């Protein structure tokens, strides 16, 4: 038999965090401005510094387009 599982709960010992809610939330405690980058880092389980550097590079490459997106996300999310 195969070990296929069709359950919503992770298997014991899996790498999924028990605090993952499946929903994006701002993290204002670790955030620098509005908590968007730190919330995105929590949601994707990436390093917050990597998210911030990617945001700066994306802002410079996109002629500032990410700035209004960041502000809108900060006001709309959580």
N, C-alpha and C positions, 0 to 999 in steps of 0.2 A: 504494500500500500504506500501511497505517497503521503508526504507530511504537509499537504495543503491545508491552510486554515482560512476561513472566511469570517473572521471575527473583527470587531472594532477595537478590541483591547490588544495592546502589544504583548508579545510573548515574554515570559519571565526572562530577565537578563538581556533584553533588547536595549539598543542604544537610545531609544526615544526618551525624552525628558518627561517626567510626570507632571511638570508644571506647564507643558505646552498645551495651550487652549485651542489652537487652530485659528486664532483670531489675532490680527495685528493690534497692538496697543503701544502707545507712547511710553517711554521710560524716562520720566522727568527727573528721577534721582540720579541717573548716570548721564543724562543729557547735558549738552553744553548750551544749546539755544532753546529749542522747544522739545527735545527728546525724540525727534523723528529718526535720526540715524541710530541711536541706541535702541529704539524700539524695533527698527528694521533688523539690527544685529541680533536682538533677542528672538525675533520671529524666524530668521534664517539660520540661527545658530552659527553666525560668522563673527569674527573679531570686529569690534566697533571701530577700531582704527582703520581697518580695511574698508569699511563702509564709508567712513568720512573721507578717506583719500579718494575713493571712487567717485564720491559726490563732487569733490573739488575738481577732479579731472573732467568729469562729465559736465560740470558747470562751465569750465573754461573751453571745452571742446564744443559745447552747444550754445555758446555766446550768451550764457546766463539764463537759459531756458529752465534749468532745474530750480532756480531760486523761487519763482512763483509756485512751482509744483511743491517744493518743500514747505512754503508758507501755507498753502492750501491744505496739505496733508496735516500740518501742525494744528490747524483750526478744525478740520473735519474729523480727524481720528480721535478716538477716546476722549 
